[in-house]
Amino acid sequence: MKNKVWNKVVIATEEQNVEIYPIPTFDGIIVETKELDDPAGNSRLYLNEDEMELLIIKMREMMKYVLEK
């Protein structure tokens, strides 16, 4: 396998950070949320490509549902 370098992506809000970075074996990604007011309030999601696609589809469905008038 080639040497791969990937910088962590951080999406920051006033209440939490969402970090996205590759699994060390480069066969998936980790999505980690960190609550800024609670250092112990972290959670991680380990996703392969199929799981990521399903998550995106379900998130779009949910967003469409909640935004319906």
Predicted model as a PDB file, atoms N, CA, C, CB and O in Angstrom, pLDDT in the B-factor column:
MODEL        1                                                                  
ATOM      1  N   MET A   1       0.846  -1.174   0.000  1.00 55.00           N  
ATOM      2  CA  MET A   1       0.000   0.000   0.000  1.00 55.00           C  
ATOM      3  C   MET A   1       0.894   1.240   0.000  1.00 55.00           C  
ATOM      4  CB  MET A   1      -0.964  -0.003   1.223  1.00 55.00           C  
ATOM      5  O   MET A   1       1.913   1.292   0.689  1.00 55.00           O  
ATOM      6  N   LYS A   2       0.489   2.228  -0.783  1.00 67.00           N  
ATOM      7  CA  LYS A   2       1.208   3.495  -0.802  1.00 67.00           C  
ATOM      8  C   LYS A   2       1.072   4.184   0.544  1.00 67.00           C  
ATOM      9  CB  LYS A   2       0.689   4.405  -1.930  1.00 67.00           C  
ATOM     10  O   LYS A   2       0.105   3.967   1.275  1.00 67.00           O  
ATOM     11  N   ASN A   3       2.044   5.008   0.857  1.00 74.00           N  
ATOM     12  CA  ASN A   3       1.906   5.845   2.045  1.00 74.00           C  
ATOM     13  C   ASN A   3       0.865   6.909   1.762  1.00 74.00           C  
ATOM     14  CB  ASN A   3       3.264   6.488   2.451  1.00 74.00           C  
ATOM     15  O   ASN A   3       0.950   7.626   0.765  1.00 74.00           O  
ATOM     16  N   LYS A   4      -0.102   7.005   2.629  1.00 76.00           N  
ATOM     17  CA  LYS A   4      -1.162   7.998   2.462  1.00 76.00           C  
ATOM     18  C   LYS A   4      -1.106   8.963   3.632  1.00 76.00           C  
ATOM     19  CB  LYS A   4      -2.563   7.323   2.363  1.00 76.00           C  
ATOM     20  O   LYS A   4      -0.840   8.579   4.770  1.00 76.00           O  
ATOM     21  N   VAL A   5      -1.363  10.217   3.323  1.00 77.00           N  
ATOM     22  CA  VAL A   5      -1.431  11.238   4.357  1.00 77.00           C  
ATOM     23  C   VAL A   5      -2.805  11.878   4.255  1.00 77.00           C  
ATOM     24  CB  VAL A   5      -0.281  12.303   4.207  1.00 77.00           C  
ATOM     25  O   VAL A   5      -3.257  12.234   3.166  1.00 77.00           O  
ATOM     26  N   TRP A   6      -3.455  12.020   5.381  1.00 79.00           N  
ATOM     27  CA  TRP A   6      -4.763  12.669   5.398  1.00 79.00           C  
ATOM     28  C   TRP A   6      -4.853  13.507   6.647  1.00 79.00           C  
ATOM     29  CB  TRP A   6      -5.921  11.633   5.337  1.00 79.00           C  
ATOM     30  O   TRP A   6      -4.641  13.015   7.755  1.00 79.00           O  
ATOM     31  N   ASN A   7      -5.160  14.746   6.473  1.00 81.00           N  
ATOM     32  CA  ASN A   7      -5.380  15.616   7.617  1.00 81.00           C  
ATOM     33  C   ASN A   7      -6.798  15.437   8.115  1.00 81.00           C  
ATOM     34  CB  ASN A   7      -5.110  17.090   7.256  1.00 81.00           C  
ATOM     35  O   ASN A   7      -7.724  15.212   7.336  1.00 81.00           O  
ATOM     36  N   LYS A   8      -6.950  15.536   9.392  1.00 90.00           N  
ATOM     37  CA  LYS A   8      -8.261  15.449  10.010  1.00 90.00           C  
ATOM     38  C   LYS A   8      -9.094  16.655   9.597  1.00 90.00           C  
ATOM     39  CB  LYS A   8      -8.140  15.365  11.548  1.00 90.00           C  
ATOM     40  O   LYS A   8      -8.599  17.782   9.562  1.00 90.00           O  
ATOM     41  N   VAL A   9     -10.378  16.406   9.280  1.00 95.00           N  
ATOM     42  CA  VAL A   9     -11.321  17.479   8.987  1.00 95.00           C  
ATOM     43  C   VAL A   9     -12.107  17.753  10.260  1.00 95.00           C  
ATOM     44  CB  VAL A   9     -12.274  17.106   7.792  1.00 95.00           C  
ATOM     45  O   VAL A   9     -12.630  16.826  10.879  1.00 95.00           O  
ATOM     46  N   VAL A  10     -12.196  19.025  10.656  1.00 95.00           N  
ATOM     47  CA  VAL A  10     -12.923  19.399  11.860  1.00 95.00           C  
ATOM     48  C   VAL A  10     -14.005  20.408  11.477  1.00 95.00           C  
ATOM     49  CB  VAL A  10     -11.959  19.987  12.943  1.00 95.00           C  
ATOM     50  O   VAL A  10     -13.726  21.445  10.876  1.00 95.00           O  
ATOM     51  N   ILE A  11     -15.243  20.081  11.839  1.00 95.00           N  
ATOM     52  CA  ILE A  11     -16.364  21.003  11.677  1.00 95.00           C  
ATOM     53  C   ILE A  11     -16.693  21.484  13.085  1.00 95.00           C  
ATOM     54  CB  ILE A  11     -17.625  20.315  10.961  1.00 95.00           C  
ATOM     55  O   ILE A  11     -17.129  20.702  13.930  1.00 95.00           O  
ATOM     56  N   ALA A  12     -16.485  22.769  13.332  1.00 95.00           N  
ATOM     57  CA  ALA A  12     -16.629  23.309  14.686  1.00 95.00           C  
ATOM     58  C   ALA A  12     -17.883  24.168  14.796  1.00 95.00           C  
ATOM     59  CB  ALA A  12     -15.390  24.133  15.073  1.00 95.00           C  
ATOM     60  O   ALA A  12     -18.164  24.998  13.931  1.00 95.00           O  
ATOM     61  N   THR A  13     -18.632  23.952  15.876  1.00 93.00           N  
ATOM     62  CA  THR A  13     -19.753  24.822  16.211  1.00 93.00           C  
ATOM     63  C   THR A  13     -19.493  25.358  17.613  1.00 93.00           C  
ATOM     64  CB  THR A  13     -21.137  24.059  16.125  1.00 93.00           C  
ATOM     65  O   THR A  13     -18.466  25.056  18.220  1.00 93.00           O  
ATOM     66  N   GLU A  14     -20.418  26.145  18.118  1.00 91.00           N  
ATOM     67  CA  GLU A  14     -20.251  26.679  19.468  1.00 91.00           C  
ATOM     68  C   GLU A  14     -20.345  25.585  20.525  1.00 91.00           C  
ATOM     69  CB  GLU A  14     -21.294  27.751  19.741  1.00 91.00           C  
ATOM     70  O   GLU A  14     -19.785  25.726  21.613  1.00 91.00           O  
ATOM     71  N   GLU A  15     -21.047  24.497  20.219  1.00 90.00           N  
ATOM     72  CA  GLU A  15     -21.316  23.458  21.211  1.00 90.00           C  
ATOM     73  C   GLU A  15     -20.502  22.183  21.037  1.00 90.00           C  
ATOM     74  CB  GLU A  15     -22.752  23.115  21.177  1.00 90.00           C  
ATOM     75  O   GLU A  15     -20.251  21.463  22.004  1.00 90.00           O  
ATOM     76  N   GLN A  16     -20.089  21.902  19.793  1.00 92.00           N  
ATOM     77  CA  GLN A  16     -19.375  20.646  19.568  1.00 92.00           C  
ATOM     78  C   GLN A  16     -18.464  20.741  18.357  1.00 92.00           C  
ATOM     79  CB  GLN A  16     -20.362  19.498  19.388  1.00 92.00           C  
ATOM     80  O   GLN A  16     -18.606  21.621  17.507  1.00 92.00           O  
ATOM     81  N   ASN A  17     -17.524  19.807  18.305  1.00 93.00           N  
ATOM     82  CA  ASN A  17     -16.685  19.617  17.129  1.00 93.00           C  
ATOM     83  C   ASN A  17     -17.004  18.251  16.542  1.00 93.00           C  
ATOM     84  CB  ASN A  17     -15.164  19.743  17.481  1.00 93.00           C  
ATOM     85  O   ASN A  17     -17.206  17.279  17.270  1.00 93.00           O  
ATOM     86  N   VAL A  18     -17.048  18.193  15.229  1.00 94.00           N  
ATOM     87  CA  VAL A  18     -17.182  16.916  14.528  1.00 94.00           C  
ATOM     88  C   VAL A  18     -15.889  16.726  13.752  1.00 94.00           C  
ATOM     89  CB  VAL A  18     -18.456  16.882  13.573  1.00 94.00           C  
ATOM     90  O   VAL A  18     -15.521  17.559  12.924  1.00 94.00           O  
ATOM     91  N   GLU A  19     -15.204  15.622  14.028  1.00 95.00           N  
ATOM     92  CA  GLU A  19     -13.932  15.331  13.371  1.00 95.00           C  
ATOM     93  C   GLU A  19     -14.112  14.122  12.461  1.00 95.00           C  
ATOM     94  CB  GLU A  19     -12.803  15.076  14.417  1.00 95.00           C  
ATOM     95  O   GLU A  19     -14.754  13.141  12.837  1.00 95.00           O  
ATOM     96  N   ILE A  20     -13.540  14.201  11.265  1.00 96.00           N  
ATOM     97  CA  ILE A  20     -13.609  13.104  10.304  1.00 96.00           C  
ATOM     98  C   ILE A  20     -12.186  12.788   9.874  1.00 96.00           C  
ATOM     99  CB  ILE A  20     -14.515  13.466   9.070  1.00 96.00           C  
ATOM    100  O   ILE A  20     -11.440  13.666   9.441  1.00 96.00           O  
ATOM    101  N   TYR A  21     -11.824  11.512  10.001  1.00 94.00           N  
ATOM    102  CA  TYR A  21     -10.470  11.109   9.621  1.00 94.00           C  
ATOM    103  C   TYR A  21     -10.458   9.619   9.292  1.00 94.00           C  
ATOM    104  CB  TYR A  21      -9.455  11.428  10.756  1.00 94.00           C  
ATOM    105  O   TYR A  21     -11.358   8.886   9.703  1.00 94.00           O  
ATOM    106  N   PRO A  22      -9.438   9.166   8.549  1.00 92.00           N  
ATOM    107  CA  PRO A  22      -9.413   7.770   8.126  1.00 92.00           C  
ATOM    108  C   PRO A  22      -9.065   6.812   9.267  1.00 92.00           C  
ATOM    109  CB  PRO A  22      -8.422   7.597   6.999  1.00 92.00           C  
ATOM    110  O   PRO A  22      -8.364   7.164  10.216  1.00 92.00           O  
ATOM    111  N   ILE A  23      -9.579   5.594   9.136  1.00 91.00           N  
ATOM    112  CA  ILE A  23      -9.150   4.506  10.009  1.00 91.00           C  
ATOM    113  C   ILE A  23      -7.694   4.212   9.634  1.00 91.00           C  
ATOM    114  CB  ILE A  23     -10.081   3.211   9.857  1.00 91.00           C  
ATOM    115  O   ILE A  23      -7.347   4.294   8.456  1.00 91.00           O  
ATOM    116  N   PRO A  24      -6.841   3.876  10.588  1.00 86.00           N  
ATOM    117  CA  PRO A  24      -5.411   3.663  10.271  1.00 86.00           C  
ATOM    118  C   PRO A  24      -5.149   2.693   9.120  1.00 86.00           C  
ATOM    119  CB  PRO A  24      -4.704   3.157  11.491  1.00 86.00           C  
ATOM    120  O   PRO A  24      -4.138   2.828   8.431  1.00 86.00           O  
ATOM    121  N   THR A  25      -6.022   1.729   8.896  1.00 86.00           N  
ATOM    122  CA  THR A  25      -5.833   0.777   7.796  1.00 86.00           C  
ATOM    123  C   THR A  25      -6.362   1.308   6.472  1.00 86.00           C  
ATOM    124  CB  THR A  25      -6.514  -0.537   8.122  1.00 86.00           C  
ATOM    125  O   THR A  25      -6.266   0.626   5.453  1.00 86.00           O  
ATOM    126  N   PHE A  26      -6.917   2.514   6.472  1.00 87.00           N  
ATOM    127  CA  PHE A  26      -7.459   3.174   5.290  1.00 87.00           C  
ATOM    128  C   PHE A  26      -8.536   2.357   4.582  1.00 87.00           C  
ATOM    129  CB  PHE A  26      -6.349   3.473   4.330  1.00 87.00           C  
ATOM    130  O   PHE A  26      -8.628   2.373   3.354  1.00 87.00           O  
ATOM    131  N   ASP A  27      -9.356   1.638   5.363  1.00 90.00           N  
ATOM    132  CA  ASP A  27     -10.488   0.921   4.765  1.00 90.00           C  
ATOM    133  C   ASP A  27     -11.826   1.475   5.252  1.00 90.00           C  
ATOM    134  CB  ASP A  27     -10.397  -0.575   5.086  1.00 90.00           C  
ATOM    135  O   ASP A  27     -12.864   0.827   5.119  1.00 90.00           O  
ATOM    136  N   GLY A  28     -11.787   2.671   5.814  1.00 93.00           N  
ATOM    137  CA  GLY A  28     -12.995   3.330   6.295  1.00 93.00           C  
ATOM    138  C   GLY A  28     -12.634   4.647   6.950  1.00 93.00           C  
ATOM    139  O   GLY A  28     -11.479   5.074   6.934  1.00 93.00           O  
ATOM    140  N   ILE A  29     -13.642   5.284   7.527  1.00 95.00           N  
ATOM    141  CA  ILE A  29     -13.425   6.552   8.203  1.00 95.00           C  
ATOM    142  C   ILE A  29     -13.989   6.509   9.611  1.00 95.00           C  
ATOM    143  CB  ILE A  29     -14.054   7.696   7.415  1.00 95.00           C  
ATOM    144  O   ILE A  29     -14.810   5.656   9.949  1.00 95.00           O  
ATOM    145  N   ILE A  30     -13.534   7.440  10.413  1.00 96.00           N  
ATOM    146  CA  ILE A  30     -14.058   7.638  11.760  1.00 96.00           C  
ATOM    147  C   ILE A  30     -14.711   9.010  11.783  1.00 96.00           C  
ATOM    148  CB  ILE A  30     -12.928   7.513  12.858  1.00 96.00           C  
ATOM    149  O   ILE A  30     -14.119   9.994  11.341  1.00 96.00           O  
ATOM    150  N   VAL A  31     -15.921   9.072  12.296  1.00 95.00           N  
ATOM    151  CA  VAL A  31     -16.613  10.339  12.534  1.00 95.00           C  
ATOM    152  C   VAL A  31     -16.742  10.447  14.048  1.00 95.00           C  
ATOM    153  CB  VAL A  31     -18.039  10.407  11.797  1.00 95.00           C  
ATOM    154  O   VAL A  31     -17.414   9.633  14.683  1.00 95.00           O  
ATOM    155  N   GLU A  32     -16.101  11.447  14.614  1.00 94.00           N  
ATOM    156  CA  GLU A  32     -16.067  11.596  16.072  1.00 94.00           C  
ATOM    157  C   GLU A  32     -16.678  12.929  16.472  1.00 94.00           C  
ATOM    158  CB  GLU A  32     -14.620  11.487  16.606  1.00 94.00           C  
ATOM    159  O   GLU A  32     -16.331  13.974  15.922  1.00 94.00           O  
ATOM    160  N   THR A  33     -17.587  12.882  17.432  1.00 93.00           N  
ATOM    161  CA  THR A  33     -18.162  14.117  17.956  1.00 93.00           C  
ATOM    162  C   THR A  33     -17.586  14.379  19.335  1.00 93.00           C  
ATOM    163  CB  THR A  33     -19.712  14.037  18.009  1.00 93.00           C  
ATOM    164  O   THR A  33     -17.397  13.464  20.136  1.00 93.00           O  
ATOM    165  N   LYS A  34     -17.313  15.650  19.595  1.00 91.00           N  
ATOM    166  CA  LYS A  34     -16.771  16.059  20.888  1.00 91.00           C  
ATOM    167  C   LYS A  34     -17.606  17.219  21.417  1.00 91.00           C  
ATOM    168  CB  LYS A  34     -15.263  16.459  20.772  1.00 91.00           C  
ATOM    169  O   LYS A  34     -17.679  18.281  20.800  1.00 91.00           O  
ATOM    170  N   GLU A  35     -18.227  17.001  22.560  1.00 90.00           N  
ATOM    171  CA  GLU A  35     -18.964  18.074  23.217  1.00 90.00           C  
ATOM    172  C   GLU A  35     -17.956  18.995  23.899  1.00 90.00           C  
ATOM    173  CB  GLU A  35     -20.002  17.507  24.247  1.00 90.00           C  
ATOM    174  O   GLU A  35     -17.135  18.531  24.691  1.00 90.00           O  
ATOM    175  N   LEU A  36     -18.008  20.272  23.608  1.00 88.00           N  
ATOM    176  CA  LEU A  36     -17.010  21.198  24.118  1.00 88.00           C  
ATOM    177  C   LEU A  36     -17.138  21.450  25.610  1.00 88.00           C  
ATOM    178  CB  LEU A  36     -17.103  22.495  23.385  1.00 88.00           C  
ATOM    179  O   LEU A  36     -16.146  21.752  26.273  1.00 88.00           O  
ATOM    180  N   ASP A  37     -18.348  21.329  26.151  1.00 88.00           N  
ATOM    181  CA  ASP A  37     -18.538  21.577  27.579  1.00 88.00           C  
ATOM    182  C   ASP A  37     -18.448  20.308  28.422  1.00 88.00           C  
ATOM    183  CB  ASP A  37     -19.872  22.235  27.806  1.00 88.00           C  
ATOM    184  O   ASP A  37     -18.655  20.359  29.635  1.00 88.00           O  
ATOM    185  N   ASP A  38     -18.142  19.172  27.796  1.00 84.00           N  
ATOM    186  CA  ASP A  38     -18.042  17.900  28.511  1.00 84.00           C  
ATOM    187  C   ASP A  38     -16.930  17.060  27.890  1.00 84.00           C  
ATOM    188  CB  ASP A  38     -19.396  17.131  28.478  1.00 84.00           C  
ATOM    189  O   ASP A  38     -17.182  16.348  26.918  1.00 84.00           O  
ATOM    190  N   PRO A  39     -15.708  17.121  28.419  1.00 74.00           N  
ATOM    191  CA  PRO A  39     -14.587  16.381  27.827  1.00 74.00           C  
ATOM    192  C   PRO A  39     -14.828  14.878  27.707  1.00 74.00           C  
ATOM    193  CB  PRO A  39     -13.354  16.611  28.640  1.00 74.00           C  
ATOM    194  O   PRO A  39     -14.231  14.228  26.849  1.00 74.00           O  
ATOM    195  N   ALA A  40     -15.685  14.323  28.545  1.00 79.00           N  
ATOM    196  CA  ALA A  40     -15.970  12.888  28.477  1.00 79.00           C  
ATOM    197  C   ALA A  40     -17.088  12.586  27.488  1.00 79.00           C  
ATOM    198  CB  ALA A  40     -16.343  12.357  29.857  1.00 79.00           C  
ATOM    199  O   ALA A  40     -17.386  11.416  27.246  1.00 79.00           O  
ATOM    200  N   GLY A  41     -17.712  13.604  26.912  1.00 74.00           N  
ATOM    201  CA  GLY A  41     -18.858  13.409  26.035  1.00 74.00           C  
ATOM    202  C   GLY A  41     -18.497  13.193  24.584  1.00 74.00           C  
ATOM    203  O   GLY A  41     -19.020  13.885  23.710  1.00 74.00           O  
ATOM    204  N   ASN A  42     -17.624  12.260  24.308  1.00 86.00           N  
ATOM    205  CA  ASN A  42     -17.207  11.958  22.936  1.00 86.00           C  
ATOM    206  C   ASN A  42     -17.870  10.677  22.441  1.00 86.00           C  
ATOM    207  CB  ASN A  42     -15.675  11.828  22.852  1.00 86.00           C  
ATOM    208  O   ASN A  42     -18.157   9.767  23.219  1.00 86.00           O  
ATOM    209  N   SER A  43     -18.107  10.624  21.137  1.00 91.00           N  
ATOM    210  CA  SER A  43     -18.575   9.378  20.541  1.00 91.00           C  
ATOM    211  C   SER A  43     -17.921   9.212  19.175  1.00 91.00           C  
ATOM    212  CB  SER A  43     -20.128   9.361  20.420  1.00 91.00           C  
ATOM    213  O   SER A  43     -17.594  10.186  18.498  1.00 91.00           O  
ATOM    214  N   ARG A  44     -17.742   7.964  18.796  1.00 92.00           N  
ATOM    215  CA  ARG A  44     -17.092   7.650  17.521  1.00 92.00           C  
ATOM    216  C   ARG A  44     -17.968   6.727  16.697  1.00 92.00           C  
ATOM    217  CB  ARG A  44     -15.716   7.007  17.753  1.00 92.00           C  
ATOM    218  O   ARG A  44     -18.631   5.833  17.222  1.00 92.00           O  
ATOM    219  N   LEU A  45     -17.955   6.963  15.403  1.00 94.00           N  
ATOM    220  CA  LEU A  45     -18.648   6.125  14.443  1.00 94.00           C  
ATOM    221  C   LEU A  45     -17.598   5.627  13.461  1.00 94.00           C  
ATOM    222  CB  LEU A  45     -19.812   6.902  13.714  1.00 94.00           C  
ATOM    223  O   LEU A  45     -16.912   6.430  12.829  1.00 94.00           O  
ATOM    224  N   TYR A  46     -17.467   4.324  13.328  1.00 96.00           N  
ATOM    225  CA  TYR A  46     -16.534   3.732  12.374  1.00 96.00           C  
ATOM    226  C   TYR A  46     -17.351   3.290  11.166  1.00 96.00           C  
ATOM    227  CB  TYR A  46     -15.733   2.523  13.007  1.00 96.00           C  
ATOM    228  O   TYR A  46     -18.263   2.474  11.304  1.00 96.00           O  
ATOM    229  N   LEU A  47     -17.036   3.819   9.984  1.00 96.00           N  
ATOM    230  CA  LEU A  47     -17.847   3.562   8.801  1.00 96.00           C  
ATOM    231  C   LEU A  47     -17.001   3.053   7.644  1.00 96.00           C  
ATOM    232  CB  LEU A  47     -18.587   4.823   8.388  1.00 96.00           C  
ATOM    233  O   LEU A  47     -15.934   3.593   7.352  1.00 96.00           O  
ATOM    234  N   ASN A  48     -17.496   1.997   6.985  1.00 96.00           N  
ATOM    235  CA  ASN A  48     -16.898   1.620   5.708  1.00 96.00           C  
ATOM    236  C   ASN A  48     -17.692   2.327   4.614  1.00 96.00           C  
ATOM    237  CB  ASN A  48     -16.896   0.050   5.502  1.00 96.00           C  
ATOM    238  O   ASN A  48     -18.608   3.089   4.924  1.00 96.00           O  
ATOM    239  N   GLU A  49     -17.372   2.102   3.373  1.00 94.00           N  
ATOM    240  CA  GLU A  49     -18.006   2.856   2.287  1.00 94.00           C  
ATOM    241  C   GLU A  49     -19.510   2.610   2.207  1.00 94.00           C  
ATOM    242  CB  GLU A  49     -17.361   2.495   0.962  1.00 94.00           C  
ATOM    243  O   GLU A  49     -20.277   3.556   2.032  1.00 94.00           O  
ATOM    244  N   ASP A  50     -19.943   1.356   2.330  1.00 95.00           N  
ATOM    245  CA  ASP A  50     -21.375   1.047   2.257  1.00 95.00           C  
ATOM    246  C   ASP A  50     -22.149   1.678   3.408  1.00 95.00           C  
ATOM    247  CB  ASP A  50     -21.589  -0.462   2.258  1.00 95.00           C  
ATOM    248  O   ASP A  50     -23.239   2.212   3.206  1.00 95.00           O  
ATOM    249  N   GLU A  51     -21.594   1.618   4.603  1.00 96.00           N  
ATOM    250  CA  GLU A  51     -22.259   2.199   5.768  1.00 96.00           C  
ATOM    251  C   GLU A  51     -22.343   3.720   5.648  1.00 96.00           C  
ATOM    252  CB  GLU A  51     -21.517   1.811   7.057  1.00 96.00           C  
ATOM    253  O   GLU A  51     -23.337   4.325   6.050  1.00 96.00           O  
ATOM    254  N   MET A  52     -21.302   4.330   5.095  1.00 94.00           N  
ATOM    255  CA  MET A  52     -21.298   5.771   4.912  1.00 94.00           C  
ATOM    256  C   MET A  52     -22.392   6.186   3.942  1.00 94.00           C  
ATOM    257  CB  MET A  52     -19.933   6.247   4.413  1.00 94.00           C  
ATOM    258  O   MET A  52     -23.110   7.153   4.195  1.00 94.00           O  
ATOM    259  N   GLU A  53     -22.527   5.462   2.829  1.00 96.00           N  
ATOM    260  CA  GLU A  53     -23.562   5.785   1.845  1.00 96.00           C  
ATOM    261  C   GLU A  53     -24.952   5.661   2.455  1.00 96.00           C  
ATOM    262  CB  GLU A  53     -23.442   4.870   0.619  1.00 96.00           C  
ATOM    263  O   GLU A  53     -25.812   6.509   2.216  1.00 96.00           O  
ATOM    264  N   LEU A  54     -25.179   4.615   3.238  1.00 96.00           N  
ATOM    265  CA  LEU A  54     -26.473   4.432   3.888  1.00 96.00           C  
ATOM    266  C   LEU A  54     -26.744   5.558   4.889  1.00 96.00           C  
ATOM    267  CB  LEU A  54     -26.527   3.067   4.595  1.00 96.00           C  
ATOM    268  O   LEU A  54     -27.860   6.073   4.957  1.00 96.00           O  
ATOM    269  N   LEU A  55     -25.747   5.932   5.649  1.00 95.00           N  
ATOM    270  CA  LEU A  55     -25.896   7.016   6.621  1.00 95.00           C  
ATOM    271  C   LEU A  55     -26.266   8.328   5.918  1.00 95.00           C  
ATOM    272  CB  LEU A  55     -24.594   7.194   7.433  1.00 95.00           C  
ATOM    273  O   LEU A  55     -27.142   9.053   6.389  1.00 95.00           O  
ATOM    274  N   ILE A  56     -25.616   8.633   4.813  1.00 95.00           N  
ATOM    275  CA  ILE A  56     -25.913   9.851   4.062  1.00 95.00           C  
ATOM    276  C   ILE A  56     -27.346   9.830   3.552  1.00 95.00           C  
ATOM    277  CB  ILE A  56     -24.934  10.017   2.891  1.00 95.00           C  
ATOM    278  O   ILE A  56     -28.057  10.830   3.653  1.00 95.00           O  
ATOM    279  N   ILE A  57     -27.771   8.705   3.007  1.00 97.00           N  
ATOM    280  CA  ILE A  57     -29.144   8.584   2.506  1.00 97.00           C  
ATOM    281  C   ILE A  57     -30.142   8.812   3.634  1.00 97.00           C  
ATOM    282  CB  ILE A  57     -29.372   7.197   1.865  1.00 97.00           C  
ATOM    283  O   ILE A  57     -31.098   9.569   3.467  1.00 97.00           O  
ATOM    284  N   LYS A  58     -29.934   8.173   4.770  1.00 97.00           N  
ATOM    285  CA  LYS A  58     -30.864   8.299   5.894  1.00 97.00           C  
ATOM    286  C   LYS A  58     -30.858   9.709   6.483  1.00 97.00           C  
ATOM    287  CB  LYS A  58     -30.514   7.285   6.979  1.00 97.00           C  
ATOM    288  O   LYS A  58     -31.903  10.211   6.898  1.00 97.00           O  
ATOM    289  N   MET A  59     -29.703  10.341   6.521  1.00 95.00           N  
ATOM    290  CA  MET A  59     -29.642  11.710   7.021  1.00 95.00           C  
ATOM    291  C   MET A  59     -30.401  12.652   6.089  1.00 95.00           C  
ATOM    292  CB  MET A  59     -28.178  12.167   7.168  1.00 95.00           C  
ATOM    293  O   MET A  59     -31.088  13.559   6.559  1.00 95.00           O  
ATOM    294  N   ARG A  60     -30.288  12.450   4.776  1.00 97.00           N  
ATOM    295  CA  ARG A  60     -31.037  13.280   3.823  1.00 97.00           C  
ATOM    296  C   ARG A  60     -32.535  13.066   3.980  1.00 97.00           C  
ATOM    297  CB  ARG A  60     -30.610  12.966   2.378  1.00 97.00           C  
ATOM    298  O   ARG A  60     -33.312  14.020   3.954  1.00 97.00           O  
ATOM    299  N   GLU A  61     -32.938  11.807   4.145  1.00 97.00           N  
ATOM    300  CA  GLU A  61     -34.357  11.514   4.351  1.00 97.00           C  
ATOM    301  C   GLU A  61     -34.878  12.214   5.609  1.00 97.00           C  
ATOM    302  CB  GLU A  61     -34.583   9.993   4.455  1.00 97.00           C  
ATOM    303  O   GLU A  61     -35.957  12.806   5.593  1.00 97.00           O  
ATOM    304  N   MET A  62     -34.117  12.143   6.681  1.00 97.00           N  
ATOM    305  CA  MET A  62     -34.539  12.753   7.936  1.00 97.00           C  
ATOM    306  C   MET A  62     -34.603  14.275   7.812  1.00 97.00           C  
ATOM    307  CB  MET A  62     -33.587  12.355   9.066  1.00 97.00           C  
ATOM    308  O   MET A  62     -35.544  14.895   8.305  1.00 97.00           O  
ATOM    309  N   MET A  63     -33.608  14.881   7.155  1.00 97.00           N  
ATOM    310  CA  MET A  63     -33.603  16.329   6.986  1.00 97.00           C  
ATOM    311  C   MET A  63     -34.801  16.767   6.155  1.00 97.00           C  
ATOM    312  CB  MET A  63     -32.295  16.794   6.327  1.00 97.00           C  
ATOM    313  O   MET A  63     -35.459  17.754   6.485  1.00 97.00           O  
ATOM    314  N   LYS A  64     -35.084  16.048   5.089  1.00 97.00           N  
ATOM    315  CA  LYS A  64     -36.245  16.369   4.252  1.00 97.00           C  
ATOM    316  C   LYS A  64     -37.528  16.284   5.081  1.00 97.00           C  
ATOM    317  CB  LYS A  64     -36.324  15.410   3.031  1.00 97.00           C  
ATOM    318  O   LYS A  64     -38.401  17.144   4.972  1.00 97.00           O  
ATOM    319  N   TYR A  65     -37.634  15.263   5.895  1.00 97.00           N  
ATOM    320  CA  TYR A  65     -38.816  15.081   6.746  1.00 97.00           C  
ATOM    321  C   TYR A  65     -38.979  16.228   7.744  1.00 97.00           C  
ATOM    322  CB  TYR A  65     -38.724  13.749   7.498  1.00 97.00           C  
ATOM    323  O   TYR A  65     -40.075  16.773   7.879  1.00 97.00           O  
ATOM    324  N   VAL A  66     -37.925  16.595   8.432  1.00 97.00           N  
ATOM    325  CA  VAL A  66     -38.036  17.627   9.460  1.00 97.00           C  
ATOM    326  C   VAL A  66     -38.260  19.011   8.873  1.00 97.00           C  
ATOM    327  CB  VAL A  66     -36.796  17.637  10.316  1.00 97.00           C  
ATOM    328  O   VAL A  66     -38.810  19.885   9.543  1.00 97.00           O  
ATOM    329  N   LEU A  67     -37.842  19.223   7.628  1.00 97.00           N  
ATOM    330  CA  LEU A  67     -38.015  20.525   6.987  1.00 97.00           C  
ATOM    331  C   LEU A  67     -39.346  20.662   6.252  1.00 97.00           C  
ATOM    332  CB  LEU A  67     -36.887  20.768   6.024  1.00 97.00           C  
ATOM    333  O   LEU A  67     -39.693  21.752   5.797  1.00 97.00           O  
ATOM    334  N   GLU A  68     -40.091  19.566   6.133  1.00 94.00           N  
ATOM    335  CA  GLU A  68     -41.405  19.637   5.481  1.00 94.00           C  
ATOM    336  C   GLU A  68     -42.324  20.563   6.250  1.00 94.00           C  
ATOM    337  CB  GLU A  68     -42.039  18.239   5.366  1.00 94.00           C  
ATOM    338  O   GLU A  68     -42.285  20.613   7.480  1.00 94.00           O  
ATOM    339  N   LYS A  69     -43.131  21.279   5.537  1.00 84.00           N  
ATOM    340  CA  LYS A  69     -44.086  22.189   6.190  1.00 84.00           C  
ATOM    341  C   LYS A  69     -45.452  21.577   6.221  1.00 84.00           C  
ATOM    342  CB  LYS A  69     -44.140  23.540   5.480  1.00 84.00           C  
ATOM    343  O   LYS A  69     -46.391  22.189   6.730  1.00 84.00           O  
TER     344      LYS A  69                                                      
ENDMDL                                                                          
END                                                                             
